[in-house]
């Protein structure tokens, strides 16, 4: 008689610890859980992408900018050199401004003609002083000196060409001549002014000169002299008294 196998039911022991299955109960892709399939490991979560911005390369300076910078640098350098030279000249030679004065005025002709023209001839004594110890002055040709009443030029002339040494005083007598057209109103104004005993005159002088520093002769400059006079009369061949005289000086290249 064959042995009959007995099937014993498996009894679950409630006190036994839970056993973790060694393999997934449901292979991936075979079934879909309520929460979905788990995300594959090793990949970052999906995120929003942003455009990559690249920094621009630095702009190169243009040729114009380089030329401008070089020009400014050169000008600053030249100004510095000129400043150093001016300082050396000032401390070595100690330059001083020349002084001028009008000491005497003689009128040999001041007549109103029948054609209403006015002829004038003045002799002006001018004193030029050079106070510098180490600087000489060459007075060049091409100078101009004139006498004015208000806005009317009465006569004009020029200074002689000469050299004025160190700390020298030179007295010059300059002859000035001129003719004024339509001078009837001018004559009447001068006669009315003469009755007050104060006639204002102006003397303008523009003189080209060269400065001598030691043995060095510099380039040509221009001396500008402006003198304001007040005289008592303008009678020809009469003694004219200068009541006041002030002169201003400046120079330019």
Secondary structure, 3 states (H helix, E strand, C coil): CCCCCCCCCCCCCCCCCCCCCCCCCCCCCCCCCCCCCCCCCCCCCCCCCCCCCCCCCCCCCCHHHHHHHHHHHHHHHHHHHHHHHHHHHHHHHCCCCCEEEEEEEEEEEEEECCCCCEEEEEEEEEEEEECCCCEEEEECCCCEEEEEECCEEEEEECCCCEEECCCEEEEEEEEEEEEECCCHHHHHHHHHHHHCCCEEEEEEEEEEEEEEECCEEEEEEEEEEEEEEEECCCCCCCCCCEEEEEEEEEEEC
